């Protein structure tokens, strides 16, 4: 059985999805379809899930499946860094499925442990000011510990802890480094820190991370892969650590830096190096 997740509700996405589903059924596959507004989980017996949308849709689909279900994504969103096929490549995907040509990359997940429970994330976890609790401007005060050792204190908008997969997402926008996905590490990236010395820090994924809200700070909110999961008042903490689980993400092109060039314009596009070497 193959899962199909529609992360977008536009006419183009529905049309492409129905075409794909029809072709899969004609090829003898059973299909389980879910829309973006559904919260029920996929069956655990799926061979893989095909996602229509962008990176956010991929993250949502992972939360609706068990950690052993691979994900194949068709980009009908914007950036689509976690996607392998464009919206007009459904026929190519069908051929790859039939010929067993799909290639997957294992990506490590993290656990985000809060007072409201434990949540898994593929990209990142971050602590930001809770504007629902305090609508006025101003920074929050956070402290960071890695492996039990005090790292630094921050007066900032927030603090991101990212996996290598998430290093090309929010952490990159906040000034963090790009980390190749095979490295076993995490990075902590301050968001708009009011400081001349606050910089991103990379450390082993085996180290447990603790972010604590200072006693004099405004309240904060905790997010996992962009979803609000909990709140933090002064003196409270969140723990982030590797979960031991992985997500299998399909990559038709396993050249990481080539994808950076095409998706994020990370390399020069002057033609000096066309990637053929």
Number of C-alpha atoms within 10 A of each C-alpha: 17 20 24 25 25 24 24 19 13 10 9 11 20 15 11 18 22 13 13 18 22 12 15 18 13 10 12 9 14 13 16 15 16 19 15 15 10 10 12 10 13 22 15 13 13 18 13 20 25 23 29 31 26 21 24 16 24 27 20 18 28 24 18 16 21 17 15 16 21 21 27 26 29 28 25 25 18 11 16 20 19 22 25 21 21 17 17 12 13 17 14 12 22 17 12 14 13 13 9 9 12 16 15 16 16 14 19 24 23 25 20 25 18 18 13 9 9 13 19 22 26 24 25 29 31 27 28 22 25 19 13 10 13 12 9 9 9 12 18 24 24 28 17 19 17 20 15 11 12 11 11 11 17 22 21 20 21 23 29 24 27 31 31 27 22 22 26 21 20 21 28 15 12 17 15 23 17 17 20 15 18 12 14 16 19 27 23 24 27 25 25 16 21 13 10 6 7 17 14 18 14 18 15 14 21 15 17 17 22 20 21 21 24 20 13 12 17 21 23 26 19 24 19 22 22 16 13 13 19 18 21 21 18 17 13 16 21 21 18 26 21 23 16 10 16 18 20 19 24 22 20 16 11 13 10 11 15 16 17 15 14 13 13 13 12 13 13 10 11 7 7 7 10 10 10 4 4
